[in-house]
Structures are given as structure tokens and as C-alpha cells.
Amino acid sequence: MDHTQHVNRDTPSSSSRETRYVQETGFSDRGPTNIHAGVSEPEHLQFKSDTDRDRVIGRLLAKGIVQEHQVRDSWTEWQDLLKKGMKVPLWRVLALHVDLDSQHIFAEAAQLYAFTEADIDENDAVIFLNDHKDDFLEASWDEMVEHFVLPVSRERDRSTRELKWVFITHDPTRPEVHQIIQRLRLRRFELQFAPETFVSALIAESFLSQNNFLEKLDENAPAFDMGMSYDEGSQLVDEDALEAEINRSHLINLFEGALVEAVQRGASDLHIYPNSEGAIQIHMRVDGELDLWHEEDRFKPEAFLAVVKDNAMNVDRFDRDIAQDGFIQRWIDDVLIRFRVSVLPIASAQQGVHAESIVIRVLDDRKVLTDLRQIGLLDDAYARFQEAIRQPHGMVILTGPTGSGKSTTLVAALHQVVTPKVNVLTVEDPVEYLMKGIRQIKLGPRLGLEGALRAILRHDPDVVMVGEMRDQKTADLAIKLANTGHLTFSTLHTNDAPSAVSRLFKMGVEPFLIAYAINIVVAQRLIRMLCSTCRIPNPNPDFDFMRHLGFTDEDFYGATIYQPGGTDKCKTCKGSGYKGRRAIAETMLFTPKVRSMIMASEDMVDEDALRACAVEEGMTTLQTAARQLVTLGETSLEEVIRVTGT
């Protein structure tokens, strides 16, 4: 067989790796521990001996992928496992470290043990999986999915010219993976390395659990008279009739099915509201686009809205005239998913009827990015951002409209600065994603933003994240934190980087504080990426129009301009022509020239002059970043116009 025997056991995915670790080891507190100065000499020598013997650890340290204090934390845990009789390599324990991206560690291990890195298109792999579902028993597929190992192609061996199966996994050194493949009784196979995110995407695309709730929606659901009267002055809601309607299984299946579908589609939000004809509409926002998913006219809208409100904590079904906030939790595909619910009264086309709009935000921790590289910033913007957050103090401001990915980027940036030696506190309203190693302060009726910021100063922080600077008081406090030796992250709602300076100026923040407290302002947007499977070259690009958008003849040279294919047969994008989003950003570093220009401002900030100065100092504008993605073939002209407004 064309495979290599390797040792040691690991678990399949980032979402289940921690759970399996706890089950197998009984060691649940894997957070980083402080490195004590008083380490005994024998202990230090043992640590050095163990790390020197682990070749993967040696490569990781040599390349700067991990630091010695991180290895030492994992070594302490590894020693505990050895005492329990559990033989696992040190590098595998390190891969479970909360502050590290395990994909880099698995990649180094695979390279060291001579596993080839897979080079295959995601859509081709999905097609292959779907075409070969009948080649193996269902139990075998279940076992492969559980351990994150999948067949992705059949190709001829270069030496023997025999056909062999090619399998991929994120950690090919696990012996159980080889045992799983051997049980398939294949004549020849090769096991290759692929990033965990790639394997996860294939599993999500090809092996999603069935949404059983939706199957039941096809059952006949006869219209039901709730005793509703729309005559002015009569009873608006017959509560007894409404109660009977709410208990209909069809409504419950529709609601639960919508939650499952939203998670499986990767939607960020669900929008639920009655239309002018009295039917309930359910919309899902996927990749920033809001599309109608389902329209239900067999029931009164009030009944379905009541079902949603009944399933949300802290929401009262009978309050129909006030805004309410609540939350829902569900286990979907063996993952705990949280949903944030917002209820708002809206006007109805039918006189006197209390209509409501409900928006449900999907909070899936699997979508949290912990590495700034995953945001998709272009190399120049990424390097400038990294330079700013590596400073020991100062302010990092992210700006952009709602839905531009500011929170996602903030979370990824915070993960870059978290270490056992750094005290990180955040002030949020609400707290959406829980971050390990960070103390997150939740604002409420009795604790406002100003009070929380004042209290934070007494908690000895090194890094602080302030959700948003809304007024002068909070801006002054946040800037005070940055000026007193703290690295401070915050957000503003402005359209570009220079206008963030203007906004702070108009709030009443002193120019010298703005100039010398801030390290960088990052203005961000999310732009949809063309589906790599069905995109097609634009046969007749309008070069005159492109020049109007800022493209130059140099941009056109050697570049292929693509447009969305949008074919319904494409399994990757489901006919939308786009798949996924990435960030574009303009990063205004506060260089001496930029600081001087801000200090020279008198009554107002000249945003155009500040922008020109920042560009001279190396800033790439949002428009330029978007144009670069067009020439790289990653997005379309229509997206550039939609996102940047040019």
C-alpha cells in the first residue's frame, strides 16, 4: 500500500478537539499558565531534553511559529498526561493551546513526516464525494467524517501507473486515520495533508445533516380562523385562538427549520416580518445579501411571531408595542449555536393591527476568526495593521458602516495580542462571542460605558477594547487609556479613515490627543468574492468606464477581468455567482507627517488633504484595494461599485 505508518492519536476538528481532549484525558483546564521564574534546574533540564527530542517542536520554535513560554505551558500539561499513562507527543498537546492556530502546527508536522500537501479545487472535491457516496458503507463514511478524513480523487500512481485513492486530513500522522482507510480494503491509497478549514468546508458541503423540520412543512396545513377582527374598536387579538394556533406543529417546524437552515447556509441574520398581504416572510442574509427564503400565508402572522417570541428568553409575547431583546440557544449539527433576538413594533397595512419585525443574529463560534490573515486583507494593509497592534500602547480604531466586519476584525486582532502575560479587558454591548484568555465586561442598565471605562483603570489592564466611541466622554476616556500606556481598540461609524479623525475632532477631542494617542485608523468593507468554479471572463470589458472608476492602462495589462457565472448548476455558489467575502481596508498609520497635519488643524480637519497625505505615506484607499481584487480576478466591477460607491 502507498502509505506510511505513523504514530500518535489526535482528534478531528477545532470544534470537537477540545471536547475529545477532555473526554480522553480528563484534563479540562488547558488555559495558559504563568511561567514562574523559580523553575528548578532539574525541571528546566528535563524540559530542554523533551523539547529537543520532539522534532516538530524544534521546527516550530526555529520558525518563530510558537514561543518557548507556550511550549512550556503545554509541556506541563503533557507531563500530567504522561503520569496518567497517556502517551501523546508534546507537539500534539501544543496544538490544543488556546492561543495558537493549530493548522500551522499540523502543517509543520505533515511536512516533517513527508506528507504531500493536497492541491485540489474545493468544488472538484465536492463533486467527487457526491459521485462516490455509494463506494463505501454508510458506517465507513460516518467514521471518516468523524475523524476528518475524506477521499477527494482517484489518480494514477506515477511509478506503478496503477489507480490509487487520494485521501486528505488535517493531521495525517494519526494512526487511527490509517486504520480507518485500511478497513476500506483499497488496493492502493495515498494520504495527504489539507488545512482543517478546507476539510471542514468539504464536510459542511457534502455531509450536512438533514433538516428534518423542513420536510414536515410540505404537509397540508389548513387555514385557521384565529378570531381576528380588523374592524376599528373591536378586539384585535383573540388570545385563546392564538394559543391554539401557536401549538400547531407546522409553525414550530417552520421556526426550528429556519434556525437550522440559517446555520447550515452560513447566514448572519434572519429577518421575520409580515408583508402587506398578511403573509409571514423569512429572509436570510448570506454573504451580506438579504434574500427571501420562505413565505408562509397559511397562518396568521401573529401566530408565527408569537412562536418566535415564546422561544426567546427575556421576550414577552404579550408586549406588542415595545422593543425587546432576547436570546435563543440550540444544538445544531452537534454544536451549540446562540441566537440574539431583536423584536420591534412596525406599522401594518391593516389598520389597528400590531405588527412586529423580528431580526435574529446567528452567533456561531465556529465562524470566529482568530488569525488576522483569515480576514483577507491585502499584504500591505495586513503589514501596516500588524505594525500598529504590536505597539505597547496607543489606539487602534476600526471604522465603517454596520455590517462591514469591524467586530470580526477586532476579535481577530485581540487574539494576536493575547498572551499569559497580558491582561486584556473588553467593554461590549452586547457580548457576542466569548474569547478565551480575555475578561469581557457586559454593559447593562446599571453599568454604562463611561462607568465601565473608569472602573477598568483600576483593574490594571494592558489591552482594552471599547465597543464603540459614541460621544466625547467615552472618546476622552478611551484616548486617556491609550495615552497612559494601554493598547486600546475601538470603533467608529464613518465612511473612511480620514473622516474618523474629523469625527473625533467634532466630538470635541483635542487635536494633540488625537494626533499622539492613535496608532492607526482602519476603514473596512466586506466585498463578495467571485465563485472560483463558475466565474467567466468578461469578453468585452468597458475600459472607458473602468478608467472612470480609477483603473489605469497598467492595471489592464495582462489582467483578465472576470464576471459572475451565476449558473444554477454550480454546487459551490448555488447560482449566485459569488462565494464568500473578504475584507478590503485602508490603513492610515499615524506617521509624523499625519500627526503634524492633525496638529495644524484649527476649526476643522481637511479630510481631502489628510487623505492625500496618508496616501503619500503609503496608505492604499478602499477604492484602490477593491480595484486590485478585480485585476486579480477575485471580484467583479459590480461589487466594486456596490461596496465603494465609485
Secondary structure by P-SEA (a helix, b strand, c coil): ccbbbbbbbbbccccaaaaaaaaaccccccccccccccccaaaaaaaaaaaaacaaaaaaaaaccccaaaaaaaaaaaaaaaaacccccaaaaaaacccccaaaaaaaaaaaaccccccccaaaaaaaaaaccccccaaaaaaaaaacccccccccccccccbbbbbbccccccaaaaaaaaaaccccbbbbbbcaaaaaaaaaaccccccccccccccccccccccccccccccccaaaaaaaaaacaaaaaaaaaaaaaaaaacccbbbbbbccccbbbbbbbcccbbbbccccccccaaaaaaaaaaaccccccccccbbbbbccccccccbbbbbbbbbbbbbbcccccbbbbbbbbbbcccccccccccccccaaaaaaaaaaaaccbbbbbbbbccccaaaaaaaaaaaaaccccbbbbbbccccccccccbbbbbbcccccaaaaaaaaaaacccbbbbcccccaaaaaaaaaaaaaccccccccccccaaaaaaaaaaacccaaaaaccccbbbbbbbbbbccccccccccccaaaaaaaacccccccccbbbbcccccccccccccccccbbbbbbbbbcccaaaaaaaaacccccaaaaaaaaaaaaccccaaaaaaaaaaaccccaaaaaaaccc
